[in-house]
Amino acid sequence: MELRLYLQILLKRWWLIVPLTLISLTLAMFWSYSRPLVYQSTATYVTRLGEGLTSVGDTLYALDTFTGRQRLFVTYCEVMKSRSVIDRAMQIGNIDPAVIDWELYSVNCNVLPESNVIMVIVRGPNASLVGRLAEAIGVAGTARAGQLYSFVGLEELDPPEVQEAPGNRAQQGILGGMVGFVLGVGLAFVLEYLRSPVERLEMASIRHPKLGIYNERYFQLRLIEEINRARSRNRPLSLAFLRLTPTEDFSLLPENVEDLLLRAAALRLQDKIRAGDLIAYLGRHTFAILLPETPGHEAQRLLEKLHQDIRTHTFNVDQYIANFMVNSGIVENSGGSLDLQAMLTKANEALRLARQEGENSLHLIRTSAQPFALEAESAVMEPLEGDPNMPFTTDELDQLLEESAMPTARTVELRQEAADERDKQ
């Protein structure tokens, strides 16, 4: 599917996505505020070779131990979070074990990649207690590590620093909102996929399901084809937007009656256009009429006939009747000089201008100068008998033409007689 179709699905199912996002955000914020804040203290420690290396054997032993540093660092981390070190730390920090609920407090240790540094993290809801415990664990842990490896010591790099643990209330609320949004989007696509086959067929169809004429999707495809054809052949192309305005208040009518009245008007429009033209429904009582191989002045005459027909026709559905007023905007695309979006924009502008001019108005926008041409009805001029403005009657004019032709004929005869006399001599 195209990105545009995905966006259409999201806009169509906004009523599902927005509530789920808000509900998930609200629940996440409520859950985060119902729990106490969590603080964490982070301290880093670095390994080093001992200062008491006096012999070559001790140095080689220390280097061999340091070569397997990954095993050494893991051992130090286990020492730092061991129960014996934590108990010793509580004694050093004068911390009563009864005040620590180990379901709320935790001690973790990580080895920083590609380094000789380990990180000890203490978490809990009491900031002061977390700081004291982290500092005491550092003292007890480094002392215990020195007892295990006398030639490879562990010393503090950065002292413990207490701050709010990441993932607190604001972060949890944002995460909850994102979860709700993802869930809503997923449900929107699932519902779109599980739609009834009839509805999906209607979407893929080229006909409007209620009016029976072409829909907007097919109209745009045909418009692109006709623009390309007009450009390749340098031929005119006209597009009209026609808006029907019911004389009756449709909001007072049953919905099915409104649809049937509009359908009757749409089918009548379809019957009145030429065989090669196309009409489609764009929504909001607006129709698009595509007129291939049609210049602007000819399209204007065709639309005037449609206006006259629709305005004078009464549409009946059961006991309901309705009449329509019409406004139309026409754009002439000479030789395919406009693209799809430009034609739609100008046709919409022409319709807007026609509606501003009043009911049953029509407005034409040309994209090129009107060629010089004489209208068929004005090209043939019938002379009027007895017209005082005419210098001659029809019979007098014919006689003058005959007389003006006679000298020419007499001149030809005289020239022929002179030529015969020369031949005799």
SEKOL-639773 format. One record per residue (C-alpha): residue number from 1; residue in one letter; x, y, z. Coordinates in steps of 0.2 Angstrom, whole numbers, plus 5000, padded with zeros to 4 digits. Example, Ala and Ser with C-alpha at 12.3 -4.5 7.8 and 13.67 -1.06 7.14 Angstrom:
[1; 'a'; [5062; 4978; 5039]];
[2; 's'; [5068; 4995; 5036]];
This chain:
[1; 'm'; [5000; 5000; 5000]];
[2; 'e'; [5006; 5018; 4997]];
[3; 'l'; [5010; 5030; 5011]];
[4; 'r'; [4995; 5040; 5006]];
[5; 'l'; [4983; 5025; 5010]];
[6; 'y'; [4991; 5022; 5026]];
[7; 'l'; [4988; 5040; 5031]];
[8; 'q'; [4970; 5039; 5025]];
[9; 'i'; [4968; 5024; 5037]];
[10; 'l'; [4975; 5033; 5052]];
[11; 'l'; [4964; 5049; 5049]];
[12; 'k'; [4949; 5038; 5046]];
[13; 'r'; [4952; 5028; 5063]];
[14; 'w'; [4958; 5043; 5073]];
[15; 'w'; [4943; 5040; 5085]];
[16; 'l'; [4951; 5024; 5090]];
[17; 'i'; [4970; 5030; 5091]];
[18; 'v'; [4967; 5046; 5101]];
[19; 'p'; [4957; 5038; 5115]];
[20; 'l'; [4969; 5023; 5117]];
[21; 't'; [4984; 5035; 5118]];
[22; 'l'; [4976; 5046; 5131]];
[23; 'i'; [4970; 5031; 5141]];
[24; 's'; [4987; 5023; 5141]];
[25; 'l'; [4996; 5039; 5145]];
[26; 't'; [4984; 5042; 5160]];
[27; 'l'; [4986; 5024; 5167]];
[28; 'a'; [5005; 5026; 5165]];
[29; 'm'; [5005; 5042; 5174]];
[30; 'f'; [4994; 5036; 5188]];
[31; 'w'; [5004; 5021; 5190]];
[32; 's'; [5020; 5031; 5191]];
[33; 'y'; [5013; 5043; 5204]];
[34; 's'; [5007; 5029; 5215]];
[35; 'r'; [5024; 5023; 5217]];
[36; 'p'; [5038; 5032; 5227]];
[37; 'l'; [5052; 5040; 5217]];
[38; 'v'; [5068; 5029; 5214]];
[39; 'y'; [5085; 5037; 5217]];
[40; 'q'; [5101; 5029; 5211]];
[41; 's'; [5119; 5032; 5216]];
[42; 't'; [5133; 5028; 5204]];
[43; 'a'; [5151; 5025; 5208]];
[44; 't'; [5166; 5019; 5197]];
[45; 'y'; [5181; 5010; 5202]];
[46; 'v'; [5197; 5006; 5192]];
[47; 't'; [5210; 4991; 5194]];
[48; 'r'; [5228; 4994; 5196]];
[49; 'l'; [5244; 4984; 5199]];
[50; 'g'; [5249; 4984; 5217]];
[51; 'e'; [5263; 4995; 5224]];
[52; 'g'; [5272; 4980; 5233]];
[53; 'l'; [5279; 4971; 5218]];
[54; 't'; [5297; 4969; 5222]];
[55; 's'; [5302; 4953; 5214]];
[56; 'v'; [5301; 4947; 5196]];
[57; 'g'; [5290; 4933; 5201]];
[58; 'd'; [5277; 4944; 5209]];
[59; 't'; [5277; 4955; 5194]];
[60; 'l'; [5274; 4940; 5182]];
[61; 'y'; [5260; 4934; 5193]];
[62; 'a'; [5252; 4951; 5193]];
[63; 'l'; [5253; 4952; 5174]];
[64; 'd'; [5246; 4935; 5172]];
[65; 't'; [5232; 4939; 5183]];
[66; 'f'; [5229; 4956; 5174]];
[67; 't'; [5229; 4947; 5157]];
[68; 'g'; [5213; 4938; 5161]];
[69; 'r'; [5205; 4954; 5166]];
[70; 'q'; [5188; 4950; 5160]];
[71; 'r'; [5188; 4936; 5173]];
[72; 'l'; [5195; 4947; 5186]];
[73; 'f'; [5182; 4961; 5183]];
[74; 'v'; [5168; 4949; 5184]];
[75; 't'; [5175; 4943; 5201]];
[76; 'y'; [5176; 4961; 5207]];
[77; 'c'; [5158; 4964; 5202]];
[78; 'e'; [5152; 4949; 5212]];
[79; 'v'; [5162; 4954; 5227]];
[80; 'm'; [5154; 4972; 5226]];
[81; 'k'; [5136; 4965; 5227]];
[82; 's'; [5140; 4950; 5238]];
[83; 'r'; [5130; 4949; 5254]];
[84; 's'; [5146; 4949; 5265]];
[85; 'v'; [5151; 4966; 5257]];
[86; 'i'; [5134; 4973; 5259]];
[87; 'd'; [5133; 4968; 5278]];
[88; 'r'; [5150; 4975; 5281]];
[89; 'a'; [5145; 4991; 5272]];
[90; 'm'; [5129; 4993; 5283]];
[91; 'q'; [5141; 4991; 5298]];
[92; 'i'; [5153; 5004; 5291]];
[93; 'g'; [5139; 5016; 5287]];
[94; 'n'; [5130; 5013; 5303]];
[95; 'i'; [5114; 5008; 5294]];
[96; 'd'; [5101; 4998; 5303]];
[97; 'p'; [5097; 4982; 5292]];
[98; 'a'; [5079; 4984; 5298]];
[99; 'v'; [5076; 5000; 5288]];
[100; 'i'; [5081; 4992; 5272]];
[101; 'd'; [5068; 4983; 5262]];
[102; 'w'; [5078; 4973; 5249]];
[103; 'e'; [5062; 4972; 5238]];
[104; 'l'; [5064; 4991; 5235]];
[105; 'y'; [5083; 4992; 5236]];
[106; 's'; [5096; 4984; 5224]];
[107; 'v'; [5114; 4984; 5221]];
[108; 'n'; [5121; 4981; 5203]];
[109; 'c'; [5138; 4981; 5195]];
[110; 'n'; [5143; 4982; 5177]];
[111; 'v'; [5160; 4982; 5168]];
[112; 'l'; [5162; 4996; 5156]];
[113; 'p'; [5167; 4989; 5139]];
[114; 'e'; [5185; 4990; 5133]];
[115; 's'; [5191; 4998; 5149]];
[116; 'n'; [5198; 4993; 5167]];
[117; 'v'; [5183; 5001; 5175]];
[118; 'i'; [5168; 4994; 5184]];
[119; 'm'; [5152; 5003; 5189]];
[120; 'v'; [5142; 5000; 5205]];
[121; 'i'; [5124; 5006; 5205]];
[122; 'v'; [5114; 5007; 5221]];
[123; 'r'; [5095; 5010; 5219]];
[124; 'g'; [5081; 5014; 5232]];
[125; 'p'; [5067; 5026; 5237]];
[126; 'n'; [5078; 5035; 5251]];
[127; 'a'; [5091; 5047; 5243]];
[128; 's'; [5101; 5049; 5259]];
[129; 'l'; [5101; 5030; 5263]];
[130; 'v'; [5106; 5026; 5245]];
[131; 'g'; [5121; 5038; 5245]];
[132; 'r'; [5127; 5031; 5262]];
[133; 'l'; [5125; 5013; 5257]];
[134; 'a'; [5134; 5016; 5240]];
[135; 'e'; [5149; 5025; 5249]];
[136; 'a'; [5150; 5011; 5262]];
[137; 'i'; [5149; 4997; 5248]];
[138; 'g'; [5164; 5006; 5240]];
[139; 'v'; [5174; 5005; 5255]];
[140; 'a'; [5170; 4987; 5260]];
[141; 'g'; [5171; 4981; 5242]];
[142; 't'; [5189; 4988; 5238]];
[143; 'a'; [5195; 4982; 5255]];
[144; 'r'; [5188; 4964; 5251]];
[145; 'a'; [5195; 4965; 5233]];
[146; 'g'; [5213; 4969; 5240]];
[147; 'q'; [5212; 4954; 5251]];
[148; 'l'; [5208; 4942; 5236]];
[149; 'y'; [5221; 4949; 5224]];
[150; 's'; [5236; 4957; 5233]];
[151; 'f'; [5245; 4962; 5218]];
[152; 'v'; [5230; 4969; 5208]];
[153; 'g'; [5221; 4982; 5218]];
[154; 'l'; [5204; 4991; 5216]];
[155; 'e'; [5202; 5010; 5219]];
[156; 'e'; [5189; 5023; 5218]];
[157; 'l'; [5188; 5032; 5202]];
[158; 'd'; [5173; 5043; 5204]];
[159; 'p'; [5164; 5045; 5221]];
[160; 'p'; [5145; 5040; 5222]];
[161; 'e'; [5133; 5053; 5215]];
[162; 'v'; [5115; 5052; 5220]];
[163; 'q'; [5101; 5057; 5207]];
[164; 'e'; [5084; 5052; 5201]];
[165; 'a'; [5084; 5035; 5193]];
[166; 'p'; [5080; 5036; 5174]];
[167; 'g'; [5063; 5030; 5169]];
[168; 'n'; [5054; 5040; 5183]];
[169; 'r'; [5037; 5048; 5181]];
[170; 'a'; [5039; 5059; 5165]];
[171; 'q'; [5048; 5045; 5156]];
[172; 'q'; [5035; 5032; 5161]];
[173; 'g'; [5021; 5043; 5156]];
[174; 'i'; [5029; 5046; 5138]];
[175; 'l'; [5032; 5027; 5137]];
[176; 'g'; [5014; 5023; 5141]];
[177; 'g'; [5007; 5036; 5128]];
[178; 'm'; [5018; 5028; 5115]];
[179; 'v'; [5012; 5011; 5120]];
[180; 'g'; [4994; 5017; 5118]];
[181; 'f'; [4998; 5025; 5101]];
[182; 'v'; [5006; 5010; 5094]];
[183; 'l'; [4992; 4999; 5100]];
[184; 'g'; [4979; 5011; 5092]];
[185; 'v'; [4988; 5011; 5076]];
[186; 'g'; [4989; 4992; 5076]];
[187; 'l'; [4970; 4990; 5079]];
[188; 'a'; [4966; 5003; 5066]];
[189; 'f'; [4976; 4993; 5053]];
[190; 'v'; [4968; 4976; 5059]];
[191; 'l'; [4950; 4984; 5058]];
[192; 'e'; [4954; 4990; 5040]];
[193; 'y'; [4960; 4973; 5035]];
[194; 'l'; [4945; 4964; 5043]];
[195; 'r'; [4932; 4976; 5034]];
[196; 's'; [4918; 4967; 5026]];
[197; 'p'; [4922; 4962; 5008]];
[198; 'v'; [4908; 4972; 5001]];
[199; 'e'; [4915; 4988; 5008]];
[200; 'r'; [4932; 4984; 5001]];
[201; 'l'; [4925; 4981; 4984]];
[202; 'e'; [4916; 4997; 4984]];
[203; 'm'; [4933; 5006; 4988]];
[204; 'a'; [4941; 4997; 4974]];
[205; 's'; [4926; 5001; 4962]];
[206; 'i'; [4926; 5015; 4949]];
[207; 'r'; [4908; 5019; 4952]];
[208; 'h'; [4901; 5029; 4967]];
[209; 'p'; [4891; 5016; 4977]];
[210; 'k'; [4876; 5028; 4980]];
[211; 'l'; [4875; 5038; 4964]];
[212; 'g'; [4880; 5026; 4951]];
[213; 'i'; [4892; 5037; 4941]];
[214; 'y'; [4911; 5037; 4942]];
[215; 'n'; [4920; 5041; 4958]];
[216; 'e'; [4934; 5053; 4962]];
[217; 'r'; [4947; 5040; 4961]];
[218; 'y'; [4943; 5035; 4943]];
[219; 'f'; [4941; 5053; 4938]];
[220; 'q'; [4958; 5058; 4943]];
[221; 'l'; [4966; 5043; 4934]];
[222; 'r'; [4956; 5048; 4918]];
[223; 'l'; [4961; 5066; 4920]];
[224; 'i'; [4979; 5061; 4920]];
[225; 'e'; [4977; 5051; 4905]];
[226; 'e'; [4968; 5065; 4896]];
[227; 'i'; [4981; 5078; 4901]];
[228; 'n'; [4995; 5067; 4894]];
[229; 'r'; [4985; 5064; 4878]];
[230; 'a'; [4982; 5083; 4876]];
[231; 'r'; [5000; 5086; 4878]];
[232; 's'; [5006; 5073; 4866]];
[233; 'r'; [4993; 5078; 4852]];
[234; 'n'; [4993; 5097; 4856]];
[235; 'r'; [4974; 5096; 4858]];
[236; 'p'; [4962; 5106; 4869]];
[237; 'l'; [4955; 5099; 4885]];
[238; 's'; [4942; 5107; 4897]];
[239; 'l'; [4937; 5102; 4914]];
[240; 'a'; [4921; 5108; 4923]];
[241; 'f'; [4916; 5108; 4941]];
[242; 'l'; [4897; 5108; 4943]];
[243; 'r'; [4889; 5112; 4960]];
[244; 'l'; [4870; 5108; 4963]];
[245; 't'; [4861; 5118; 4976]];
[246; 'p'; [4844; 5111; 4981]];
[247; 't'; [4830; 5123; 4982]];
[248; 'e'; [4823; 5113; 4996]];
[249; 'd'; [4832; 5111; 5013]];
[250; 'f'; [4839; 5093; 5012]];
[251; 's'; [4842; 5092; 5031]];
[252; 'l'; [4823; 5091; 5033]];
[253; 'l'; [4822; 5076; 5021]];
[254; 'p'; [4826; 5058; 5026]];
[255; 'e'; [4843; 5053; 5022]];
[256; 'n'; [4838; 5040; 5009]];
[257; 'v'; [4827; 5052; 5000]];
[258; 'e'; [4842; 5065; 4999]];
[259; 'd'; [4853; 5051; 4991]];
[260; 'l'; [4839; 5046; 4979]];
[261; 'l'; [4836; 5064; 4973]];
[262; 'l'; [4854; 5067; 4971]];
[263; 'r'; [4856; 5051; 4961]];
[264; 'a'; [4842; 5056; 4950]];
[265; 'a'; [4851; 5072; 4946]];
[266; 'a'; [4868; 5064; 4943]];
[267; 'l'; [4860; 5051; 4931]];
[268; 'r'; [4852; 5065; 4922]];
[269; 'l'; [4868; 5074; 4920]];
[270; 'q'; [4876; 5058; 4914]];
[271; 'd'; [4863; 5056; 4901]];
[272; 'k'; [4865; 5074; 4894]];
[273; 'i'; [4883; 5074; 4892]];
[274; 'r'; [4891; 5068; 4876]];
[275; 'a'; [4897; 5050; 4873]];
[276; 'g'; [4916; 5054; 4875]];
[277; 'd'; [4914; 5065; 4890]];
[278; 'l'; [4915; 5059; 4908]];
[279; 'i'; [4906; 5064; 4924]];
[280; 'a'; [4911; 5059; 4942]];
[281; 'y'; [4905; 5064; 4959]];
[282; 'l'; [4917; 5073; 4970]];
[283; 'g'; [4906; 5075; 4986]];
[284; 'r'; [4896; 5089; 4994]];
[285; 'h'; [4885; 5090; 4978]];
[286; 't'; [4899; 5094; 4967]];
[287; 'f'; [4902; 5085; 4950]];
[288; 'a'; [4917; 5085; 4939]];
[289; 'i'; [4914; 5084; 4920]];
[290; 'l'; [4929; 5080; 4909]];
[291; 'l'; [4928; 5086; 4891]];
[292; 'p'; [4942; 5079; 4880]];
[293; 'e'; [4945; 5088; 4863]];
[294; 't'; [4935; 5103; 4869]];
[295; 'p'; [4940; 5121; 4869]];
[296; 'g'; [4934; 5133; 4882]];
[297; 'h'; [4920; 5142; 4872]];
[298; 'e'; [4913; 5125; 4866]];
[299; 'a'; [4913; 5118; 4884]];
[300; 'q'; [4904; 5134; 4890]];
[301; 'r'; [4890; 5131; 4877]];
[302; 'l'; [4888; 5113; 4883]];
[303; 'l'; [4888; 5118; 4902]];
[304; 'e'; [4875; 5131; 4898]];
[305; 'k'; [4863; 5118; 4890]];
[306; 'l'; [4866; 5107; 4906]];
[307; 'h'; [4861; 5122; 4917]];
[308; 'q'; [4846; 5125; 4907]];
[309; 'd'; [4840; 5107; 4908]];
[310; 'i'; [4844; 5104; 4927]];
[311; 'r'; [4836; 5121; 4932]];
[312; 't'; [4819; 5117; 4922]];
[313; 'h'; [4818; 5099; 4928]];
[314; 't'; [4809; 5093; 4943]];
[315; 'f'; [4815; 5078; 4952]];
[316; 'n'; [4803; 5066; 4961]];
[317; 'v'; [4806; 5053; 4974]];
[318; 'd'; [4790; 5045; 4982]];
[319; 'q'; [4780; 5060; 4988]];
[320; 'y'; [4795; 5072; 4989]];
[321; 'i'; [4800; 5084; 4975]];
[322; 'a'; [4816; 5095; 4972]];
[323; 'n'; [4823; 5107; 4960]];
[324; 'f'; [4842; 5112; 4959]];
[325; 'm'; [4851; 5128; 4955]];
[326; 'v'; [4868; 5126; 4946]];
[327; 'n'; [4884; 5134; 4947]];
[328; 's'; [4899; 5129; 4936]];
[329; 'g'; [4917; 5133; 4934]];
[330; 'i'; [4927; 5128; 4918]];
[331; 'v'; [4945; 5128; 4915]];
[332; 'e'; [4953; 5126; 4898]];
[333; 'n'; [4969; 5116; 4896]];
[334; 's'; [4976; 5121; 4880]];
[335; 'g'; [4988; 5107; 4873]];
[336; 'g'; [4991; 5100; 4891]];
[337; 's'; [5000; 5115; 4897]];
[338; 'l'; [4993; 5112; 4915]];
[339; 'd'; [4996; 5097; 4926]];
[340; 'l'; [4984; 5088; 4937]];
[341; 'q'; [4985; 5099; 4952]];
[342; 'a'; [4985; 5115; 4942]];
[343; 'm'; [4969; 5110; 4933]];
[344; 'l'; [4960; 5105; 4949]];
[345; 't'; [4965; 5121; 4958]];
[346; 'k'; [4959; 5132; 4943]];
[347; 'a'; [4943; 5123; 4941]];
[348; 'n'; [4939; 5125; 4959]];
[349; 'e'; [4944; 5143; 4958]];
[350; 'a'; [4932; 5145; 4943]];
[351; 'l'; [4918; 5137; 4953]];
[352; 'r'; [4921; 5149; 4967]];
[353; 'l'; [4920; 5164; 4956]];
[354; 'a'; [4904; 5157; 4948]];
[355; 'r'; [4896; 5155; 4965]];
[356; 'q'; [4901; 5173; 4969]];
[357; 'e'; [4893; 5179; 4954]];
[358; 'g'; [4876; 5172; 4959]];
[359; 'e'; [4864; 5158; 4957]];
[360; 'n'; [4865; 5148; 4940]];
[361; 's'; [4881; 5157; 4935]];
[362; 'l'; [4896; 5150; 4925]];
[363; 'h'; [4914; 5156; 4925]];
[364; 'l'; [4927; 5151; 4912]];
[365; 'i'; [4946; 5152; 4915]];
[366; 'r'; [4957; 5151; 4900]];
[367; 't'; [4975; 5146; 4900]];
[368; 's'; [4978; 5153; 4882]];
[369; 'a'; [4972; 5167; 4872]];
[370; 'q'; [4956; 5164; 4862]];
[371; 'p'; [4960; 5161; 4844]];
[372; 'f'; [4952; 5172; 4831]];
[373; 'a'; [4937; 5164; 4824]];
[374; 'l'; [4920; 5169; 4817]];
[375; 'e'; [4905; 5161; 4825]];
[376; 'a'; [4895; 5151; 4813]];
[377; 'e'; [4879; 5160; 4816]];
[378; 's'; [4887; 5177; 4812]];
[379; 'a'; [4898; 5171; 4797]];
[380; 'v'; [4883; 5170; 4786]];
[381; 'm'; [4874; 5187; 4783]];
[382; 'e'; [4857; 5187; 4775]];
[383; 'p'; [4853; 5203; 4766]];
[384; 'l'; [4837; 5212; 4771]];
[385; 'e'; [4824; 5217; 4757]];
[386; 'g'; [4820; 5235; 4759]];
[387; 'd'; [4832; 5239; 4772]];
[388; 'p'; [4835; 5258; 4771]];
[389; 'n'; [4854; 5255; 4776]];
[390; 'm'; [4857; 5245; 4761]];
[391; 'p'; [4862; 5255; 4745]];
[392; 'f'; [4856; 5243; 4733]];
[393; 't'; [4842; 5229; 4733]];
[394; 't'; [4847; 5212; 4729]];
[395; 'd'; [4841; 5213; 4711]];
[396; 'e'; [4850; 5229; 4708]];
[397; 'l'; [4866; 5222; 4715]];
[398; 'd'; [4865; 5207; 4703]];
[399; 'q'; [4862; 5218; 4688]];
[400; 'l'; [4877; 5229; 4692]];
[401; 'l'; [4888; 5213; 4693]];
[402; 'e'; [4882; 5208; 4676]];
[403; 'e'; [4886; 5225; 4669]];
[404; 's'; [4903; 5226; 4676]];
[405; 'a'; [4907; 5209; 4668]];
[406; 'm'; [4901; 5214; 4651]];
[407; 'p'; [4916; 5225; 4646]];
[408; 't'; [4928; 5211; 4650]];
[409; 'a'; [4918; 5200; 4638]];
[410; 'r'; [4917; 5213; 4624]];
[411; 't'; [4936; 5217; 4626]];
[412; 'v'; [4939; 5198; 4622]];
[413; 'e'; [4928; 5198; 4607]];
[414; 'l'; [4937; 5214; 4600]];
[415; 'r'; [4954; 5206; 4602]];
[416; 'q'; [4949; 5191; 4593]];
[417; 'e'; [4942; 5201; 4578]];
[418; 'a'; [4959; 5210; 4577]];
[419; 'a'; [4968; 5194; 4577]];
[420; 'd'; [4957; 5187; 4562]];
[421; 'e'; [4961; 5203; 4552]];
[422; 'r'; [4979; 5201; 4554]];
[423; 'd'; [4979; 5183; 4548]];
[424; 'k'; [4969; 5188; 4532]];
[425; 'q'; [4982; 5201; 4528]];
